[in-house]
Amino acid sequence: MSPHKIAPTRIILDTDLSMGAGSDVDDGFALALAHADPDIQIDLITTVNGNTDVESATILTGVLLNRLGIHDTPLVRGSASPIIHPDKERTPLPHVLAQKEAARAPNPGYAPVAIVEHIMANPGEITLVAIGPLTNVAIALLLEPRIKSAIKELVIMGGVFLGTMYSRDKPGEFNVFSDPEAARTVLRSGIPQRWIGLDCTLRVRLSMADALELKKSTSSFAAFAGDATISYIEHQAVRFPGRPKTDSIPMHDPLAVAVLSKPDICEYKDMAVSVITGDGEARGVMIADRLETPSPPVPNCRVAVDVDSEAFRLHFLTLIQKL
């Protein structure tokens, strides 16, 4: 008898993608990895304000979908600003607007509504993978609290739980810092959630040698992605003049995708986590109780605390080079 084949994990990918804008490339790699992984099925892609404005994120996602040959998966635009700061809506980047003709147009609708509708129509089947600020997710929870029990799991790239950030100007990890009120909403919601934070994502890296190999690939996506990675690695010297020059960049968002089909890549610990909100000096800082005291609080999430970096690298490069 042939072994039973497990059905692919069906996901919604919520992203602030900016690959192609000369900035962060890991969102684009996360989308590509999800597409390349036979154990993952992308049901819906939604965009959110974060790495770039939501219009630019939607255009760049549409360009990448065409590049990857993804024609039928719905793409729905989401929140343009943090949840309590509509005054912080940003305008699209002119060089991204110039790419609009090459982009797949988004589907009608609003991302939080699309997220709710898809989860409620498929109870117990959908994993929501949030690799940008949590604005869309928080609004979805407010629109329809029943998604807490209808969702299979929420996997989040975000947070730093065992350490601190590098700058007083951004005390919280970017996705949490960008909308801490949304992160607090999610943490308090009771939705089953797994956080993949900087404690692990900074340890999974793509080197200049990896990027050069990708650039030589016969795959048009791998060649494009290799070139974008080279540019981004070179940009780090400008971005962080106070750091030693690096020849690699972390693959934050792809790790949150990789753990869907390779859960053993990370080790996890239950924690009770809260987040500092508002506009003070500690905006976005996570307070993570590791449940080590005699009367610990009730945990509200699972947090990745260790990672097998080489297992991730092998999984990632093997699949990306097949695109």
N, C-alpha and C positions, 0 to 999 in steps of 0.2 A: 504494500500500500504506500502510495506517495505521501510524504509528510504534508500536513496541513499548512497552507500558506497563510500567514497573517496578513490581513488587509492593511493597506497603507494608512498612516495617520493623516486624517483629513484636517487641514489647517486654514485659518484666516491669518494672513500676514499683514500686520499693521506697521507701517514703515514711514520714516522721514527721509527717504532715499535721496542721496545727492551725488551718486557716482555719475560722472560726466560733467560735473560743474567745477572740477578742479579741486574738490574737497574730499571729505571722508569717502572711502570706497567700500567700507565693510557692509553697508546696507545692500549695495548691489551684489556683493558676493553672497550675502545671506539669501537673497531672492534666487540667485543662480544655483546655490547649493540645494535649496528646497526643490527647485525644478529638476535638478539632476538626480536627486535621491529617489530611487524607485520605491522606497518605503514611506514616502511623503506624497500626499496629493494636495495641491494648492486649490482650494475652493473659491477663495475670494482674497483680493488684495485691497487694502485701504491705506490712505495716506494721511499724514498728520504734520503739523508745524513742528519743526525741531532743528535738525541739521541745517535745513533751509526752509524757506516759506512753503506753505502747503501747495501753492500753485506750481512752484518750481519742482517740488517733490513729485507732484502728479505728472508733470511733463516728463521729467527724467525717468520716472517709472515706466511711462508709456513708451519712451524711446528704448529702454532696456527690454521691455516685453517684446517689442518688434525685433530687437537684436537676437533675443533668445527663441523667437518663433512661438511665443505664447499668445495665441489669438483669441481664445474663447473664455479664459478666466476673467471674471468681472473685476474691474478696477474702479473703486469709488473714492472720491475725494472727501476728506474729513475736516477736522477742526483747524481753523486758521490762526488761532491764538490760544494761550494758556486759559484754563477753565475760568478763572476770575479776573482775567486781564484782556478783555476784548480790545483795549486801547493799544495792545502790543502786536496787533496784526501787521505783518510785514509785506512789502511789495515784491513781486517777482523780479528775478535777476534778468537784466536785458539779454545777456548771452544765453540764458536758458530759454527765454521767450523765443529767441531765434531758432530754437530746436523744435518748436511746437509742431511744425509741418511733418517732422520725422517721428512724431510721437503717436501712439495709439490713443485715441480720445477716451476719456473716462466714461464710465456708464453713468446714467442719471442717478441722483440720490445723494444721501449724506451718510458718511461712513458709520457713525454710531447706530443709526437706524438699520443700515445694512447688516451690521454685526449682530444686532438683536434679532433681526428677522431670520438670519441664517442659523444662528444657534438654536432659536426656538423651533425652527422647522426640522432640526436634526438633533433632538435631545440625546445627550450622552455620546455624541459622535465627533464633536468639533473641539479642536485645540486652538486657542487664540494665542498667536506668537506676537508679542509686542516688542518691537525693536527700536521704538522712538519714545518720546514722551507719552504719558499714559492718558492724555486728554480724551481721545476717542473712547478708550476703555471705561474711564470714569463716567462719561456721559451715557454710554450704553448701560452701565449699571444703574444710573439714576432713571433712565427711561424705562427700563424693565428689570427690576430686581430679581425676577425669576431666572435670569440667565445664570445666577449663582449655582443653581442646582441642575440647570440644563446643560451647562458646559462640561466638557470632559476635563479640561485643564487650561489654566492660563500660564504661559511661560513668558517671562519678562527678562529682557536684557536691560539691566539697570542696577544702580546702587553700588555702594562699597560698604562692607559689613565688618571687615577685620582690620581696616586701616583708615587712612585719611587721604584727602585730595592734595594736589600739589600747589594750589593757589588759594589765598584768602578771597580773591575775587569770585571764585567758583568753588565754594566749600563742599557742595554736594556733587555727586556724579552727574554728568550732563543731562541724561534723560530725566532724572528725578529733579535736579536743580531747575530744569526748564519749566516744570509744572509740578511743584511739590504738593499743591492742593489736590491734584489728580492722583498722585501717588498715595497720599493719605487716604483718599476715598477708596482706592483699590485695597489698601492694606486693612482698612476697617470693614470691608464689605463681607468677609466670610467666603469669598470665592476661592476655590482651590488654586493656589499659585506657587510657582517655582521661580525663584530669582537667580539669574546668572549674572553676577556682578563683576566688578573690576578685579576682585581678589583672584578670580580665575581667568577672565578674558585678557588681562594684560600679559598672561603667560602663554597664550596661543598666538603665534606671530607668523607673518609672511615676510620673508627676507628679500633683499635685493636680488639674490641668486634665484629665489623662487620666482620673482617677478620677471626676470630675464628669461627664465625657462618658459613661463606662460606666454611671454611676448613672441617667442619663436614657434609657438604651437600652430598647428594647422587649423585649429578651432578658431573661428573669427571672434567668438566671445572671449576665449582665453587670451588671445593676442591683444584685444582691446583692453581687457582687465589688467593684463600685465603692464601695458603702457600707462594706464591710469595709476597703478600701484607705484611704478617707478616715479612718476611725477609727485605722488603724495609723500613717498619716502623722502624725496629731495626737499619737499616743502617743510618737513619737520624742523630743519635747521632754522628756518625763518620763524616758524610758529613757536619754537621753544629755544630761544638763543641761550638760555641759562642751563641747558642740558648738554651732556656730551652728544656728539653727532651719532645718530643711529642709522643702521642699515636695515631696519625692519619696522613693521607696524603691526599693532595688535588687531586680531580678527574678532572684535567684540561680538558683533551681531551674528556672524556665522556659527559661533559656538552655541548660541541659543537655538539655532536650527539643528545643529549636529546632535544635540542631546535628545532630540525627538526620536531618532532611529538608533542612536548609540547612547543610551542612558548611562552606561558604565563609564563614559568618558569623564564624567564628573562624580565627585563624592558630595553628599548633601548632609545638612544638619537642620533639624527643626529649630526655628527661632521665633521669638515674639518681637516684631519690628515695628517701630514708629518712625515718623519723619518730621523734621522741623519745617514748618511752613512760614509764610509771610516774607517780608523783604529785609529781614535782619541779617546779621553777619553769619548766622548758621543756616541760612536758607538751603534746604535740600539735604541736610545732614541726616543720615540714618542712625537711629539708636537701636542697636541689635542686642537683645537679651538672649544669651545662648543657653538658657535654662539650666544653669549650673548651681543655683542656690537651693537651699532646703525647700523653699516654697516658690517655685518658679511661676511666672505668668503663663497663661494659655498661649501656645504657639499659634501664629496666624499665617506662616509660610514656611516653605523649604528653601534653604539657601545653599548654593554651590560653594563649597569651602576648599575643594582641591580638584585638580584637573590632570588628566594624562595628556600632556601637550603633544607628544609624538603620535599617539593614537589619533588625536584630532587632525594633525597635519597630514597624516597618511590618508585619512578619510576624505579630507577637504580637497587635497590636490588630485587624488585619484578621480573624484567625481567631476571637479571643475574642468579637468583636461579632456573629459569626454563630451563636453558641450560643443 
